[in-house]
Amino acid sequence: MFPSSAPRLRVAICGAGIGGLVCALALSRCPDIEVDVYEAASQFGEVGAGVSVFPRPWKILKWLGVDRELLKYVESKPKEGPVNAMRYRKSDQDVGTEFYSLITHGTLVSLHRPDFQKVLLRHLPKTCRTYCKKRLRSYSEQPSGLVHLMFEDGTTATCDILIGADGLKSSVRAAMLQDRALCAQSEGRPKEALEILSAVQPVWTGTVAYRALIPSEKLRAQAPHHAALKTPTQYLGKNGFVIAYPISRGKMINFVAFTMRHDLENTSYDGPWMVPADVSSFAGAFQHWEPEVQMLIKCVERPLQWAVHTVKPMKSFVSGRVALLGDAAHAMCPHQGSGAGQAMEDAYILYTVLSHRSTHRGNLERALSIYDAIRRPAALRVQERSRLAGQYFTFSNEGMPSHLDRMSETQRWDTLQQLGKKFTKNWEWAWATSVDSSVQEALRLLEAQ
């Protein structure tokens, strides 16, 4: 129960994905902050298969006290120190070549997304109220300081702070940017208004992913010693790649095949963004790839076709008493497995600024501006790094020879080794740095008031 006096802050979170629930769980640790979670779907349930958690966000999950329960769904326990996290093969040929191993510091924890969400929901205290079938239509900030929420079902609510954790097609983002554009237009800045509105709708990356869960026993029956049964593996080639790794205590293999047209980046996708598909929808793109890939594709049933979209970089993740987190703010390509982790870091910094003893109803805009100053540059850097990773994994990065297959064996090997070093350097922030520095910077800014 909350104290008999009114809560210091009332926070509404739109969206009960991983980012929204981590934010709710963190803020619920504060007895003087009241939290309401509004989910648009008719019931709680994540769409998707595997999710990767690097050491940076794993530290947040340990702080929340959910790590032990999450580890019940993991086959091998996290390790510290150097870990062989992923093997890489050049696979767009009859005989594949293993050319690189990604060594991280600390284990990359692979989870089944619905398992992840269930654990977070189980840990939410009863003081945190949750609602389904609540899709936000619009909001308005009142002179009193309250934020008035209007939902599609005609109901309303109020809060001191609105957090938009409602994903790629965020209603909160749309309302925020439309309001900001209207303001720019009224002040005689029409070009700025158009630029602001350009981030309302997601943009296609030129990438289509085909996702499936493969029962490990099915793959084992086809290929008893297949590497993906034990070791996360990426199979790289021109214009596409495949990733496969075990989840759910090794009972399932998370499989994703990507087909990529980098020349179509930032265009509109013609068709539904997510739809059930047939294996024939993508198998042809990999028909000349090595046997390890063919064995995986042979085991795929009922894949989900997913046109990968992102959000254009925005000049701010906040407006007044409204803040965006996760995909609503910075939806990114999945090629560094960092979308969920970035949402968790957003949530952690929001908790840091809102729980601080100096934060009250009178200075919420300053608190959110500190969140924006810290998280927006960091998240946009990861967004760009994830985009670049997709180019590395399809041999399409700047400086990569287009005639890779016509090189001598020695030249090709040396080129692939250099590629591995490049995508490792592009990725090492995920295990070589800590969220602690961001927390310390937030505290410094809060206490400098």
C-alpha positions as CSV (number, residue, x, y, z in Angstrom):
1,M,0.0,0.0,0.0
2,F,1.0,3.6,-0.6
3,P,1.5,5.9,2.4
4,S,-1.6,7.6,3.7
5,S,-0.4,10.9,2.2
6,A,-0.6,11.5,-1.6
7,P,2.3,10.1,-3.6
8,R,5.1,12.4,-4.5
9,L,4.7,11.5,-8.1
10,R,2.2,9.7,-10.3
11,V,3.7,8.0,-13.3
12,A,1.8,6.5,-16.2
13,I,3.6,4.1,-18.5
14,C,2.1,3.3,-21.9
15,G,3.4,-0.1,-23.0
16,A,4.1,-3.3,-21.2
17,G,7.0,-4.6,-23.2
18,I,10.4,-5.2,-21.6
19,G,11.3,-1.6,-21.4
20,G,8.0,-0.5,-19.9
21,L,8.0,-3.3,-17.3
22,V,11.6,-2.7,-16.3
23,C,10.7,1.0,-15.8
24,A,7.6,0.1,-13.8
25,L,9.5,-2.4,-11.7
26,A,12.3,0.1,-11.0
27,L,9.9,3.0,-10.1
28,S,7.8,0.7,-7.9
29,R,10.8,0.4,-5.6
30,C,10.0,4.0,-4.5
31,P,7.2,4.1,-1.9
32,D,6.3,7.6,-2.8
33,I,5.9,7.1,-6.6
34,E,2.6,5.7,-7.9
35,V,2.9,3.7,-11.1
36,D,0.1,2.8,-13.6
37,V,0.9,0.6,-16.7
38,Y,-1.4,0.8,-19.7
39,E,-1.1,-1.9,-22.4
40,A,-2.9,-1.6,-25.7
41,A,-3.2,-5.3,-26.3
42,S,-6.0,-7.4,-24.9
43,Q,-3.6,-9.3,-22.7
44,F,0.0,-9.2,-21.7
45,G,2.2,-11.1,-24.2
46,E,5.4,-10.3,-26.1
47,V,5.7,-10.8,-29.8
48,G,9.0,-12.2,-30.8
49,A,11.4,-15.0,-30.0
50,G,14.9,-14.5,-28.7
51,V,16.3,-11.5,-26.8
52,S,19.9,-11.0,-26.0
53,V,21.1,-9.4,-22.8
54,F,24.7,-8.2,-22.5
55,P,26.5,-7.5,-19.2
56,R,25.5,-3.8,-19.2
57,P,21.7,-4.4,-18.9
58,W,22.2,-7.6,-17.0
59,K,23.5,-5.5,-14.1
60,I,20.2,-3.7,-14.1
61,L,18.3,-6.9,-13.9
62,K,20.5,-8.1,-11.0
63,W,19.7,-4.8,-9.2
64,L,16.0,-5.4,-9.8
65,G,16.3,-8.9,-8.3
66,V,15.0,-10.8,-11.3
67,D,18.2,-12.4,-12.5
68,R,17.9,-15.6,-10.5
69,E,14.5,-16.4,-11.9
70,L,15.5,-15.5,-15.4
71,L,18.5,-17.9,-15.2
72,K,16.0,-20.7,-14.7
73,Y,15.3,-20.3,-18.4
74,V,18.9,-20.3,-19.4
75,E,20.9,-23.5,-20.2
76,S,24.3,-22.2,-19.1
77,K,24.9,-19.7,-16.3
78,P,26.6,-16.3,-17.0
79,K,30.4,-16.2,-16.7
80,E,32.7,-13.3,-16.0
81,G,35.9,-12.7,-18.0
82,P,36.5,-13.6,-21.6
83,V,33.7,-15.7,-23.2
84,N,33.5,-17.2,-26.7
85,A,30.1,-15.6,-27.5
86,M,29.6,-16.2,-31.2
87,R,31.2,-18.0,-34.1
88,Y,31.2,-16.5,-37.6
89,R,31.2,-18.3,-40.9
90,K,31.3,-17.1,-44.5
91,S,28.4,-19.3,-45.7
92,D,27.3,-18.0,-49.1
93,Q,29.2,-20.9,-50.8
94,D,29.0,-24.7,-51.1
95,V,31.6,-25.2,-48.4
96,G,31.5,-22.7,-45.5
97,T,34.5,-21.1,-43.9
98,E,34.6,-20.4,-40.1
99,F,36.7,-17.3,-39.9
100,Y,36.1,-15.6,-36.5
101,S,35.0,-16.0,-32.9
102,L,33.6,-13.1,-31.0
103,I,35.2,-12.9,-27.6
104,T,33.2,-10.8,-25.1
105,H,33.8,-10.0,-21.4
106,G,30.9,-11.6,-19.6
107,T,28.3,-13.9,-21.0
108,L,25.6,-12.8,-23.6
109,V,22.4,-14.2,-21.9
110,S,19.9,-15.4,-24.5
111,L,16.2,-15.5,-23.4
112,H,12.8,-16.4,-24.9
113,R,11.1,-13.0,-24.9
114,P,7.7,-14.3,-23.5
115,D,9.6,-15.9,-20.6
116,F,11.4,-12.6,-19.9
117,Q,8.1,-10.7,-19.8
118,K,6.4,-13.2,-17.5
119,V,9.2,-12.9,-15.0
120,L,9.0,-9.1,-15.0
121,L,5.2,-9.3,-14.5
122,R,5.5,-11.7,-11.6
123,H,7.8,-9.3,-9.8
124,L,5.6,-6.2,-10.2
125,P,4.2,-5.3,-6.7
126,K,0.5,-5.1,-6.2
127,T,0.9,-1.3,-5.7
128,C,1.7,-1.1,-9.5
129,R,-1.6,-1.2,-11.3
130,T,-1.8,-2.7,-14.8
131,Y,-4.5,-2.3,-17.4
132,C,-5.0,-4.0,-20.8
133,K,-7.0,-2.8,-23.8
134,K,-5.7,0.8,-23.2
135,R,-4.4,2.3,-26.4
136,L,-3.5,5.9,-26.0
137,R,-5.3,8.2,-28.5
138,S,-3.8,11.5,-27.3
139,Y,-2.7,13.4,-24.3
140,S,-2.6,17.1,-23.1
141,E,-0.5,18.9,-20.6
142,Q,-2.7,20.9,-18.2
143,P,-1.8,24.3,-16.7
144,S,-2.1,22.6,-13.3
145,G,0.9,20.4,-14.3
146,L,-1.1,17.2,-14.7
147,V,-1.0,15.2,-17.9
148,H,-4.4,14.2,-19.1
149,L,-4.6,10.9,-21.0
150,M,-7.3,10.0,-23.5
151,F,-7.6,6.3,-24.6
152,E,-9.2,4.8,-27.7
153,D,-12.0,3.2,-25.6
154,G,-13.1,6.7,-24.4
155,T,-11.7,6.5,-20.9
156,T,-9.3,9.0,-19.4
157,A,-6.7,9.2,-16.7
158,T,-4.2,11.7,-15.3
159,C,-0.6,11.6,-14.2
160,D,2.3,13.8,-13.3
161,I,4.6,12.1,-15.9
162,L,3.8,10.1,-19.0
163,I,6.3,7.6,-20.3
164,G,5.9,6.3,-23.8
165,A,7.2,2.8,-23.9
166,D,4.7,1.7,-26.6
167,G,7.1,0.5,-29.2
168,L,7.8,1.2,-32.8
169,K,4.4,2.6,-33.8
170,S,4.2,4.6,-30.6
171,S,1.1,6.6,-30.0
172,V,2.9,8.7,-27.4
173,R,5.6,9.6,-29.9
174,A,3.0,10.6,-32.6
175,A,1.1,12.8,-30.1
176,M,4.4,14.4,-28.8
177,L,5.8,15.2,-32.3
178,Q,2.5,16.4,-33.7
179,D,2.2,18.8,-30.8
180,R,5.8,19.9,-31.2
181,A,5.3,20.4,-35.0
182,L,2.2,22.5,-34.4
183,C,4.2,24.7,-32.1
184,A,7.0,25.1,-34.7
185,Q,4.4,25.9,-37.4
186,S,2.7,28.5,-35.3
187,E,6.0,30.2,-34.6
188,G,6.8,30.5,-38.3
189,R,9.2,27.5,-38.6
190,P,7.5,25.4,-41.3
191,K,10.7,23.5,-42.3
192,E,11.3,22.5,-38.7
193,A,7.7,21.4,-38.4
194,L,8.1,19.0,-41.4
195,E,11.4,17.7,-40.0
196,I,9.7,16.9,-36.7
197,L,6.8,15.1,-38.4
198,S,9.2,13.0,-40.4
199,A,9.9,11.0,-37.3
200,V,6.3,10.1,-36.5
201,Q,6.2,7.2,-38.9
202,P,8.9,4.4,-38.8
203,V,11.0,3.9,-41.9
204,W,12.0,0.6,-43.5
205,T,15.6,-0.4,-43.3
206,G,15.6,-2.4,-46.5
207,T,15.8,-5.6,-44.4
208,V,13.3,-8.4,-44.1
209,A,13.8,-11.0,-41.4
210,Y,12.3,-14.5,-41.2
211,R,12.0,-15.7,-37.6
212,A,11.2,-19.1,-36.3
213,L,11.8,-21.3,-33.3
214,I,13.2,-24.7,-34.1
215,P,12.8,-27.6,-31.6
216,S,16.3,-28.7,-30.8
217,E,15.4,-32.3,-31.1
218,K,14.2,-31.8,-34.6
219,L,17.5,-30.2,-35.6
220,R,19.4,-32.9,-33.7
221,A,17.6,-35.6,-35.6
222,Q,18.7,-34.0,-38.9
223,A,22.2,-33.1,-37.8
224,P,23.3,-34.5,-34.4
225,H,26.4,-32.3,-34.2
226,H,25.1,-29.1,-35.6
227,A,27.0,-26.2,-34.1
228,A,23.8,-24.1,-33.4
229,L,22.7,-26.7,-30.8
230,K,25.4,-25.5,-28.5
231,T,27.1,-22.4,-29.9
232,P,25.5,-19.1,-31.1
233,T,26.4,-18.9,-34.8
234,Q,26.1,-16.3,-37.5
235,Y,26.3,-17.4,-41.1
236,L,27.3,-14.4,-43.3
237,G,27.0,-13.7,-47.0
238,K,26.4,-11.1,-49.6
239,N,23.0,-9.4,-49.1
240,G,21.9,-11.6,-46.2
241,F,22.8,-13.5,-43.1
242,V,21.4,-16.1,-40.7
243,I,21.8,-16.3,-36.9
244,A,20.9,-19.3,-34.8
245,Y,21.3,-19.9,-31.0
246,P,19.8,-22.0,-28.3
247,I,17.2,-20.6,-25.9
248,S,14.7,-22.0,-23.3
249,R,17.4,-24.2,-21.6
250,G,18.5,-25.5,-24.9
251,K,15.1,-26.9,-25.9
252,M,14.6,-24.5,-28.8
253,I,16.9,-22.8,-31.4
254,N,16.1,-19.2,-32.1
255,F,16.5,-18.8,-35.9
256,V,16.5,-15.6,-37.9
257,A,17.3,-15.3,-41.6
258,F,17.8,-11.7,-42.9
259,T,17.6,-10.6,-46.5
260,M,19.0,-7.1,-47.0
261,R,18.7,-4.4,-49.6
262,H,20.8,-1.5,-48.3
263,D,19.8,0.6,-51.3
264,L,16.2,0.6,-50.0
265,E,17.1,2.0,-46.6
266,N,14.7,4.8,-45.4
267,T,12.0,3.9,-48.0
268,S,8.4,2.7,-47.4
269,Y,7.7,-1.0,-47.3
270,D,5.0,-2.2,-49.6
271,G,3.0,-4.8,-47.6
272,P,2.3,-5.8,-44.0
273,W,5.2,-5.4,-41.7
274,M,4.7,-8.6,-39.8
275,V,2.9,-11.6,-41.3
276,P,3.1,-15.4,-41.2
277,A,5.1,-16.7,-44.2
278,D,6.2,-19.9,-45.9
279,V,9.8,-21.2,-45.9
280,S,9.7,-20.7,-49.7
281,S,9.5,-17.0,-49.0
282,F,13.2,-16.9,-48.1
283,A,14.8,-20.3,-48.8
284,G,15.6,-19.3,-52.4
285,A,17.9,-16.5,-51.2
286,F,20.0,-19.0,-49.4
287,Q,19.8,-22.0,-51.8
288,H,23.5,-21.9,-52.6
289,W,24.7,-21.5,-49.0
290,E,26.6,-24.1,-47.0
291,P,25.0,-27.3,-45.5
292,E,24.8,-25.9,-42.0
293,V,22.4,-23.3,-43.2
294,Q,20.4,-25.7,-45.3
295,M,19.9,-28.0,-42.3
296,L,18.5,-25.1,-40.3
297,I,16.2,-24.0,-43.1
298,K,15.0,-27.6,-43.5
299,C,13.8,-27.5,-39.9
300,V,11.9,-24.3,-40.1
301,E,8.1,-24.4,-39.9
302,R,5.7,-21.5,-39.9
303,P,8.2,-18.6,-40.0
304,L,7.2,-15.1,-39.2
305,Q,8.1,-12.5,-41.9
306,W,9.2,-9.2,-40.3
307,A,10.0,-6.0,-42.3
308,V,12.6,-4.4,-40.1
309,H,11.7,-0.7,-39.4
310,T,13.5,1.9,-37.3
311,V,12.7,5.4,-36.0
312,K,14.5,8.4,-37.5
313,P,16.8,10.1,-34.9
314,M,14.9,12.8,-33.0
315,K,16.3,16.0,-31.5
316,S,14.7,15.1,-28.1
317,F,13.1,12.1,-26.4
318,V,11.1,14.4,-24.0
319,S,8.6,17.2,-24.2
320,G,7.3,18.9,-21.1
321,R,6.3,16.1,-18.7
322,V,6.4,13.4,-21.3
323,A,9.3,11.1,-22.1
324,L,9.9,8.3,-24.6
325,L,11.9,5.1,-24.0
326,G,12.9,2.0,-25.9
327,D,11.7,1.5,-29.5
328,A,9.3,4.4,-29.1
329,A,12.4,6.7,-28.9
330,H,15.1,4.9,-30.9
331,A,13.9,1.7,-32.6
332,M,17.0,0.2,-34.1
333,C,18.2,-2.7,-36.3
334,P,18.5,-5.9,-34.4
335,H,22.1,-6.6,-35.5
336,Q,23.8,-6.0,-32.2
337,G,21.0,-7.6,-30.1
338,S,20.8,-4.3,-28.1
339,G,17.3,-3.0,-28.5
340,A,16.0,-4.5,-25.3
341,G,19.1,-3.6,-23.4
342,Q,18.9,0.1,-24.5
343,A,15.3,0.2,-23.3
344,M,16.4,-1.1,-19.9
345,E,19.1,1.5,-19.7
346,D,16.5,4.2,-20.6
347,A,14.3,2.8,-17.7
348,Y,17.2,2.8,-15.3
349,I,18.2,6.4,-16.0
350,L,14.5,7.5,-15.7
351,Y,14.4,5.8,-12.4
352,T,17.6,7.6,-11.3
353,V,16.2,11.1,-12.1
354,L,12.7,10.5,-10.9
355,S,13.6,8.8,-7.6
356,H,16.2,11.4,-6.7
357,R,15.5,13.3,-3.5
358,S,15.7,16.7,-5.3
359,T,13.0,15.8,-7.9
360,H,9.4,17.0,-7.2
361,R,6.4,18.1,-9.2
362,G,7.9,21.6,-9.6
363,N,11.0,20.5,-11.5
364,L,10.0,17.5,-13.5
365,E,10.9,19.1,-16.8
366,R,14.5,19.6,-15.6
367,A,14.7,16.0,-14.4
368,L,13.5,14.7,-17.8
369,S,15.9,17.0,-19.6
370,I,18.7,15.3,-17.7
371,Y,17.4,11.9,-18.8
372,D,17.3,13.2,-22.4
373,A,20.8,14.7,-22.2
374,I,22.3,11.4,-21.1
375,R,20.3,8.7,-22.9
376,R,19.5,10.3,-26.3
377,P,23.2,10.6,-27.5
378,A,24.0,7.2,-26.1
379,A,21.0,5.4,-27.7
380,L,21.4,7.1,-31.0
381,R,25.1,6.0,-31.1
382,V,24.0,2.4,-30.5
383,Q,21.3,2.8,-33.2
384,E,24.0,3.8,-35.7
385,R,26.3,1.0,-34.6
386,S,23.5,-1.5,-35.1
387,R,22.9,-0.2,-38.6
388,L,26.6,-0.5,-39.4
389,A,26.7,-4.1,-38.0
390,G,24.2,-5.1,-40.7
391,Q,26.5,-3.8,-43.3
392,Y,29.5,-5.7,-41.8
393,F,27.5,-9.0,-41.7
394,T,26.6,-8.7,-45.4
395,F,30.0,-7.7,-46.6
396,S,28.6,-4.3,-47.6
397,N,30.5,-2.0,-45.4
398,E,32.6,0.9,-46.8
399,G,36.0,-0.4,-47.9
400,M,35.0,-4.0,-48.2
401,P,36.1,-5.4,-51.6
402,S,33.2,-6.3,-53.9
403,H,35.2,-9.2,-55.4
404,L,35.7,-11.2,-52.2
405,D,35.1,-14.5,-53.8
406,R,37.6,-13.8,-56.6
407,M,40.4,-13.2,-54.1
408,S,43.1,-15.7,-53.4
409,E,42.5,-17.8,-50.4
410,T,45.1,-16.0,-48.3
411,Q,43.8,-12.5,-49.3
412,R,40.2,-13.6,-48.5
413,W,41.2,-14.9,-45.1
414,D,43.0,-11.8,-44.2
415,T,40.1,-9.6,-45.4
416,L,37.7,-11.6,-43.2
417,Q,40.0,-11.4,-40.2
418,Q,40.0,-7.6,-40.6
419,L,36.2,-7.6,-40.9
420,G,35.9,-9.6,-37.7
421,K,38.1,-7.0,-35.9
422,K,36.0,-4.2,-37.2
423,F,32.7,-5.5,-36.1
424,T,34.1,-6.4,-32.7
425,K,35.4,-2.9,-32.2
426,N,32.0,-1.6,-33.3
427,W,30.3,-3.8,-30.7
428,E,32.7,-3.8,-27.7
429,W,30.8,-1.0,-26.0
430,A,28.2,-3.7,-25.0
431,W,30.6,-5.6,-22.7
432,A,33.6,-3.2,-22.2
433,T,31.6,-0.3,-20.7
434,S,29.1,0.0,-17.8
435,V,25.9,1.9,-17.3
436,D,27.4,3.2,-14.0
437,S,29.0,6.2,-15.7
438,S,25.7,7.3,-17.0
439,V,24.1,7.0,-13.5
440,Q,27.0,9.1,-12.0
441,E,26.6,11.8,-14.7
442,A,22.8,11.9,-14.0
443,L,23.5,12.3,-10.3
444,R,26.0,15.0,-10.9
445,L,23.6,17.0,-13.0
446,L,20.8,16.5,-10.5
447,E,22.9,17.7,-7.6
448,A,24.2,20.7,-9.6
449,Q,20.8,22.4,-9.4
